[in-house]
Amino acid sequence: MNLADKLANVDMTEDKRISAEDRKYCEAHQKAYELAIDNLKNLVFFWECTEAEQDAILGDYDAYTRKYSSYISIEDFSIRKVEDNIMHTHEKFVRYLVNYFDRTYHIELDVDKIIKFLIPQKPEYDYSDRINYEKRVEEWEKEMEEVSLQFEDVLDQILIQLDGRTFIERAIDEIIANCRQHAWLNGEPYFEVKGDTIRFQDYFCSHEYWISRDRWTFTSRMKSIVPAIYHYETNCIGNYPHLFNRLFNDFSYPELDFDNDNKLMSIKCFKKGRVDVKFKSKTYATEFADKYLGWVANGGITE
C-alpha cells in the first residue's frame, strides 16, 4: 500500500483523530512554532539593520576589529546562528508533537522518519564535487525558507504509522506485544496458570535487605507485564495510581493486596524470583492469560 492509499484510509473526522486535550496541545505548539519563526526572522532583519547602521556611521574606522569588538558585539551571537535556529525550529516542532503522543499513549513512533518526510534534508557533503555540493546546499536553504508545517501534517504521518489503528488500540497492541515478549522464551512460557493464579516462575522479582528493611523489586520482565495487569484491572493506560506505580520502584512487603471490587486480588513475591498474580476467579486468570500472555487452555499460543 502506497502513501496515497494509506492517507485515503485515515479517518479524517476531527473528533476521531485526536481528543480535545490532544488538539489543545497541538494548537498551542502550532501557535508557538509559527510565532517563533516570525520573531526569529524579525530578529535577523533587525540585526542586519543594526549592523548596517553601525557600518554607515563608522565607515572604514576599525574595520579589521569591529566585527568582534563593535558596540553591538555579543559573545556567541550571530545572524547565522539565528538562521540555523530557524531551520531547527521545524524539527523541534515535529519532535514536540510526536513525543507528546508517545508519552500520552505509551507508544513508540518513528520520529526521525516523520522528520525526513516533512522537512527537506541537507545534502550530504560531497568531497569529489564541492562546487555542485554548495549549489545543492543553496537550493536546500531556499527550500527551507518556504517550509511552514501544520500540526495536521505531523498527525497524518503519525496515523500512517498507526496503520489504521487508533492511539488507544496501538497502545494496547504494544502493551500486549511487550507482555508476551517477556512472558515467553523460545516458544516456552515463563508462567503457568493455576486456577485463579498466574505464576511467573523465575527471575521476575528480587529481594534484598537494604537499610534496615526488606526491599522487593520487580525485574524488567515483570515490569513489562505490570502495564497489562493495570489495563486489565482498570481499562486505563499509563498515569498509574500509587497502588500500581510502586510496582515500578520498590516495596517493603512481599505480598501486595488490591482491595477493590475489580478483578485483581493480590501480587505475591518469592525470594527465588517467582511472582504470583492472584485474581478473584479462575475465569479472570484465564481471560488475562489468553488476552495478554497469549496462553490458551491447551498450552498453545494465541494469535
N, C-alpha and C positions, 0 to 999 in steps of 0.2 A: 504494500500500500504506500503510495507516494504522499508527499506533504499535502497536496491539494485534497486528496481523498481523506486524509486524517482530519484536516480542518473542517471538511464538509460534515464529518461525523461528530464534531464537537457541538454540544448543545449550547447555543449562544444566548439562551434565556438568562437574563441578568441574575434573577434570584436563585437559579440553579448552579450557575458558575461559581459564585463565591457568596459567603454570608455577608450580612450587613456590616459586621465588625471587620471582616476582611476588606470590604470595599472602603471603609473609612481609613484603614491603614494605607491602602494603595493610593487613595486620593490625596492623603496628607503627603506621602512621598512624591507623588506626581507634582504637587504644587511646590514642594521644597526643591525638587530637582530642576524644574523649569526656572524658578526664581534664582537658584544658584548659577545656572548657565547665564542668565541675563546679567546678573550682578558681576560675575567674573568677566564677562565680555565688556561691561561698562568700566570695570577696573582697568582692563587693558587699554581701552580708549582714553580714560582719564590719565593713566600713567604716561602714555605716549604723548599726550598734550602737555603734561607737566615737564617731561624731558625736552620737548621741543621749545617750550618757553625758556627753560634754563639755557639751552644751546643758543637761542636767539639773543639772550641778554649777555652771555659770556663770550660768545664767538669762539675765537681761537685761544683765548686765555686758558691755561692749564689743560689743554685738550688731551694730553697724554695721561694725566692722572685723574681727570674729573669723573670718569666713568666709575672709579672706585672710591672717590672721596668728595663727591659733589654734595651739595646741601640736601639733596633728596636721596642720597645713597642709604640703603637699608641692608644690613647684613643678611645674606641668603635669600634676598628677594630679587626677582627679575620678572620681566614680562614673559619670558619663555617658560618659567615655572608656572605662572598663572595659566598660560595656554596649555601646558601639559596637564594641569589640574582639570581644565575644562574637558579635555579628551578623556581623562579617567573618571569624570563625573558620570558619564553614561554607564560605565561598568559598575560603579558604585550603586547606581540606581537599580540595575538588574540584580546585583547581589543582595541588596536590602530586601527586595521583594521575594526572591527565591528563598533566602534564609528565613524569612518570615513564615512562608508556607511549610518549609522543612520543620521549623521549630513548633509551629502551631499544631500541625497534624502528624508530627513524628514520622516523616517520610524522608527519603533520600532522593533528591533531584540532581541532575547533572547541570550545574550552573554554568560550567565552562562551555558546554555545548550550546546553551542558550545565548551566551555572550558572543560566541563565534558566529552564530546565525544572525543576530540582530545588529552587531556592531562591526563595521569594516575593520579588518585586521591589518596591522602594519606589516609591510613586506619584510621578509627575512633578508638580512644583509647578503649581498652577492659580491664576493671578493673578486670574481672574474669580470664583472661588468658594473663597476662602481657608478659610471655616468648614468646608465639606464636605471640603476637602483635608485639613485637620487631623484630621477624623474618619477619613478613609481611612488616614492615617498611623498613627493609634492602632490601627486594625484590623490594619494590616500588622505593627506591633510585637507585637501579640498572636499573630499567625501565626508570627512569628519565634521567639517564646518556645517554640513547640511543635516547631520544626524539630529533627530528630535524624537525620542522614544515616548510611547504612551504605555501606561501600565497594562492595557489590554494586549499590547504586543507581547509582553512578557508572559501574561496569563495564557495566551494562545499556545505558546511553546511549552508551558508547564502542563497544560491539559493534554497536549500531544504526548508528553512523557507519561501521563497517567493512563494513556491508551484506552480512553473511553470510560474510565472509572471516575467516580467522584473522589474528592480528597479523603473522605472517611473510608471509602472502600479500599483505596490504595493503602491507607494507614493500617487497616485491619489485615490486608493481604501481607504487609511487611511484618506485622506482629506474628502472624501465623507462620510465615516462612522462617523467621528468626527463631521462633519457638521450636519448630521441627528440626532446624539445623542443629540445635544444641541438645535435643532430646534423643537423637538417633546417631549411630555411628556404623557405617558400612552395612546399612540395612538392618541393624540390630538396635532395639530400643534400650535406652538407659533407664527405663522406668518399667513398672508393672502396675496393673490396675487390680486392686484387691477390694472388692465390694465398693464401699463409699470412699475409699482412699487410693490416691495415686502415690506410689513410692518411687521417688527419684533416687537411684540406688547408690551411686558413688560420686565423690568429688563435686557435690552440689552445695556443700557448706563447709565451713572450717570453724574451729574453736581454739581459743587461747585464753589464758588467764592474764589479764592486762590491767595494770594499775589497780590492783585490789578488787577486780571484778571479772566475771566471765564476759568474754567478748565473742559473740557469734556473728559471722558474716556469710553472706551468700557468695559463691563463686560466680564467675561470668556466665557459666551455664545457667545457673538458677536465675540470675538477674535478667537473662533473656526470656525466661518463662514468666516472670512476675507480670509484665505488661499484659500477657494473655490471661492470667488469672484475674487481673484487675478489670480487664474488658469483659470477661465472662461474668464477673460478680456485679459490675456496675453499668455495663454497656457504655462506658466512657473511655476516652483515650487521653493519656497524659494528665497533667495537673493533679498529681496524686495527693490525696489527703495524707495526714501524718501516719495513719494506720498502715498505708502501703509505702509511703515514702521512706520509712525507716528500713524497709527491706533492701533498699539500695545502699544503705550505710552499715551500721552495726547495731546489735541489740543485746541486752543482758541476759535474757531468758530463752531457753531452747524451744519453748512452745509459745506460740502466739495465738490467742483466741480472737475470733472475729464475731463479736456479739451483735448480731443483727438478724434481720428476717430474710436475708437473701440466701445464696447457695453455699457459700463457703463457711466451714466450721472452724478450722484451725490449721496452722502450719507448724510442724514439729521437726526440729533438727536433731541429728545424732552425731556423736563425736567421730564416727567413722566416715562422715560425709554424706550420709543419707538424709533426705528430706521427705517427709510425709505431708501431703496436702489432703486434708480430710474435708469432704463435702457433706451436706445434710442428707444426701441419699445416694444410693448406688446409681440411680438414673443421672444425677448431676455429674458424678465422676465419669461415667461412661460418655456422657454428652460432651464434657470438656475434652476428654481424651480423643474422641473422634474428630471434633472440630479443630482443636488447636495442636494436638500432638500427632495427628494422622494415624491414630490407632483404631482398629476395629476389633470386634469381639473375637474373631478367629486369629488375631495376632498379625494381620496384614497391615498394609499402609493405604490409607485413603488417598484419593487423587486430590 
